[in-house]
Amino acid sequence: MQAYCMKCRAKREMKDTKSIVMKNGRPATQGTCPVCRTKMFRIGKG
């Protein structure tokens, strides 16, 4: 799944993704950037 990396300022394929549920109950996907290892986050089912 692709997400926007805030550090690289580019869309990249997320690595080590996991599905989470936010505090408000909405689904999201969390992973890491394969280039800079920064946490990436994407709201919505994935």
C-alpha positions as CSV (number, residue, x, y, z in Angstrom):
1,M,0.0,0.0,0.0
2,Q,1.3,3.5,-0.8
3,A,1.4,6.4,1.6
4,Y,3.0,9.8,1.7
5,C,6.3,10.0,3.6
6,M,6.6,13.4,5.3
7,K,10.3,13.2,5.6
8,C,11.1,12.2,2.0
9,R,8.2,14.3,0.7
10,A,7.2,11.5,-1.7
11,K,4.7,8.7,-2.1
12,R,6.2,5.4,-1.3
13,E,5.2,1.8,-0.8
14,M,4.8,1.1,2.9
15,K,6.9,-1.6,4.5
16,D,5.9,-3.7,7.6
17,T,2.3,-2.6,7.4
18,K,-0.3,-3.4,10.1
19,S,-4.0,-2.5,10.4
20,I,-5.0,-0.4,13.4
21,V,-8.1,1.3,14.7
22,M,-7.8,5.0,15.7
23,K,-9.3,6.5,18.8
24,N,-12.4,7.6,17.0
25,G,-13.0,4.1,15.7
26,R,-11.9,4.6,12.1
27,P,-9.6,2.0,10.5
28,A,-6.1,3.0,9.4
29,T,-2.8,1.4,8.2
30,Q,0.5,2.1,9.8
31,G,4.0,1.2,8.4
32,T,7.5,2.4,7.7
33,C,9.2,4.1,4.8
34,P,11.6,1.8,3.1
35,V,14.1,4.6,2.4
36,C,14.3,6.6,5.6
37,R,12.5,4.3,8.1
38,T,10.1,7.0,9.2
39,K,6.6,5.9,10.4
40,M,4.0,6.3,7.7
41,F,0.3,6.4,8.3
42,R,-2.8,6.1,6.0
43,I,-6.4,6.6,7.0
44,G,-8.9,4.1,5.6
45,K,-9.2,0.4,5.2
46,G,-6.3,-1.2,3.4
